[in-house]
Amino acid sequence: MDKDSKKKEDKPKKSDFKAFLKKRAPIYLGIIAIFVIFVFPELTKNDLQGSFPDNLTDEQKQIVKILMSYNGPNEKGLTIMNAITDQIAAEYPNEKIYDNKKTKVDLVVSNADESTKNIYKIILTFESYKGKIEFVWNVNSDTKEIEAKNSSAKHVIDIVNYYD
């Protein structure tokens, strides 16, 4: 009888938690792998708007919002943000251009003229390994009127205005 009790005492007790994990470890590893492969890249996905600087004031953010949400006189649904994103995607097909180290997006919002407080100049510069595209607009914060100041910006405005 003493031998039986010593054998029971010599064996360490199995933890229920360890047994639980041991049985289900492949399932948990599979779930983590699926998350890392499919979900995590989508959560960290960069885009044009995510590349804008964070140091803009609330007033500047409002002006940028007015510009980027402009969808033409007919309000068909294509915004300036969508048009620029589509133009960049056409230039760099099948590439994650915003993840490239050489890609830089710069956004500058300033007063267009010191005498008028409601007209702002917005310069959006997209620079990559293929070259540089600069868009320059004037935005009236009161009337929400947008005026293109260079050919790239004019092209984007035309795409938005004549979108069907």
C-alpha positions as CSV (number, residue, x, y, z in Angstrom):
1,M,0.0,0.0,0.0
2,D,2.8,2.4,0.7
3,K,4.3,1.7,-2.7
4,D,1.1,2.7,-4.5
5,S,0.9,6.0,-2.6
6,K,4.6,6.8,-3.3
7,K,4.0,6.3,-7.1
8,K,1.1,8.7,-7.1
9,E,3.2,11.3,-5.2
10,D,6.2,11.0,-7.6
11,K,4.1,11.8,-10.7
12,P,3.7,15.6,-11.0
13,K,0.1,16.7,-11.4
14,K,-0.9,17.7,-14.9
15,S,-2.2,21.2,-15.2
16,D,-5.6,21.4,-16.8
17,F,-4.6,24.7,-18.5
18,K,-1.6,23.1,-20.1
19,A,-3.6,20.2,-21.4
20,F,-6.2,22.6,-22.7
21,L,-3.6,24.6,-24.6
22,K,-1.8,21.5,-25.9
23,K,-4.9,20.2,-27.5
24,R,-5.8,23.5,-29.1
25,A,-2.5,25.0,-29.9
26,P,-2.6,24.3,-33.7
27,I,-6.0,26.0,-33.9
28,Y,-4.8,29.1,-32.1
29,L,-1.7,29.3,-34.2
30,G,-3.8,29.0,-37.3
31,I,-6.1,31.8,-36.2
32,I,-3.1,34.0,-35.4
33,A,-1.5,33.2,-38.8
34,I,-4.7,34.1,-40.6
35,F,-4.9,37.4,-38.8
36,V,-1.3,38.3,-39.6
37,I,-1.6,37.3,-43.2
38,F,-5.0,38.7,-44.1
39,V,-6.3,41.2,-41.5
40,F,-3.2,43.0,-40.3
41,P,-2.1,44.3,-43.8
42,E,-5.6,45.7,-44.3
43,L,-5.5,47.5,-41.0
44,T,-2.1,49.1,-41.7
45,K,-2.9,49.9,-45.4
46,N,-1.6,53.3,-46.4
47,D,-3.5,55.5,-48.8
48,L,-3.3,59.1,-49.9
49,Q,-5.3,60.6,-47.0
50,G,-3.3,58.6,-44.5
51,S,-0.2,60.2,-45.9
52,F,-1.4,63.8,-45.1
53,P,0.5,65.5,-42.3
54,D,-1.0,65.5,-38.8
55,N,0.2,69.0,-37.8
56,L,-2.6,70.9,-39.6
57,T,-4.8,73.2,-37.6
58,D,-8.6,72.6,-37.4
59,E,-9.2,75.4,-39.8
60,Q,-6.7,73.9,-42.3
61,K,-8.2,70.5,-41.9
62,Q,-11.6,72.0,-42.7
63,I,-10.2,73.6,-45.9
64,V,-8.6,70.4,-47.0
65,K,-11.9,68.6,-46.3
66,I,-13.8,71.2,-48.5
67,L,-11.3,70.5,-51.3
68,M,-11.1,66.8,-51.1
69,S,-14.9,66.3,-50.8
70,Y,-15.7,68.5,-53.8
71,N,-17.6,66.4,-56.3
72,G,-18.4,68.8,-59.1
73,P,-21.4,70.9,-60.1
74,N,-23.6,67.8,-60.7
75,E,-22.6,66.1,-57.5
76,K,-22.2,62.8,-59.2
77,G,-20.1,61.1,-56.5
78,L,-16.5,61.3,-57.7
79,T,-14.6,63.5,-55.4
80,I,-11.2,65.2,-55.9
81,M,-9.8,62.7,-53.4
82,N,-11.1,59.8,-55.5
83,A,-9.8,61.3,-58.7
84,I,-6.3,61.9,-57.4
85,T,-6.2,58.4,-55.9
86,D,-7.4,56.9,-59.2
87,Q,-4.8,58.9,-61.1
88,I,-2.0,57.6,-58.8
89,A,-3.3,54.1,-59.0
90,A,-3.3,54.3,-62.8
91,E,0.3,55.5,-62.8
92,Y,1.4,52.8,-60.4
93,P,-0.7,49.7,-61.2
94,N,-0.2,46.6,-58.9
95,E,2.1,48.5,-56.6
96,K,1.8,49.5,-53.0
97,I,3.2,52.9,-53.8
98,Y,2.6,54.4,-50.3
99,D,4.7,51.7,-48.7
100,N,7.7,52.6,-50.9
101,K,10.4,54.5,-49.0
102,K,10.9,57.0,-51.9
103,T,7.2,58.0,-51.9
104,K,6.5,61.3,-50.2
105,V,3.2,63.2,-49.9
106,D,3.3,66.8,-48.8
107,L,0.3,69.0,-48.2
108,V,0.7,72.8,-47.5
109,V,-2.3,75.0,-46.6
110,S,-1.7,78.7,-46.5
111,N,-3.5,82.0,-47.1
112,A,-3.5,82.8,-50.8
113,D,-3.4,86.5,-50.2
114,E,-2.9,88.5,-47.0
115,S,-5.7,90.9,-47.9
116,T,-8.3,88.1,-48.1
117,K,-8.7,85.8,-45.1
118,N,-11.1,83.4,-46.7
119,I,-9.1,82.2,-49.7
120,Y,-6.5,79.5,-49.0
121,K,-3.8,78.1,-51.3
122,I,-3.4,74.3,-51.1
123,I,-0.4,72.6,-52.5
124,L,-0.4,68.8,-52.7
125,T,2.9,67.3,-53.8
126,F,3.1,63.6,-54.6
127,E,6.7,62.4,-55.1
128,S,7.8,58.9,-56.0
129,Y,10.6,57.1,-57.8
130,K,9.0,57.9,-61.1
131,G,8.8,61.6,-60.6
132,K,6.8,64.4,-58.9
133,I,3.2,65.5,-59.4
134,E,2.1,68.8,-57.9
135,F,-1.4,70.0,-57.5
136,V,-2.2,73.7,-56.6
137,W,-5.6,75.0,-55.8
138,N,-7.2,78.1,-54.3
139,V,-10.2,77.3,-52.0
140,N,-12.7,80.0,-50.9
141,S,-13.8,78.9,-47.4
142,D,-17.0,81.0,-47.6
143,T,-18.3,80.1,-51.0
144,K,-16.6,76.7,-51.2
145,E,-15.4,77.7,-54.7
146,I,-12.3,75.8,-55.9
147,E,-9.9,77.2,-58.5
148,A,-7.1,75.1,-60.1
149,K,-3.8,77.0,-60.3
150,N,-1.8,74.5,-62.4
151,S,-2.4,71.9,-65.2
152,S,-2.4,68.9,-62.9
153,A,-5.0,70.4,-60.6
154,K,-7.1,71.6,-63.6
155,H,-7.1,68.0,-65.0
156,V,-8.4,66.6,-61.7
157,I,-11.1,69.3,-61.5
158,D,-12.1,68.5,-65.1
159,I,-12.4,64.8,-64.3
160,V,-14.6,65.6,-61.3
161,N,-16.7,68.1,-63.2
162,Y,-17.4,66.0,-66.2
163,Y,-17.7,62.6,-64.4
164,D,-20.8,60.6,-65.6
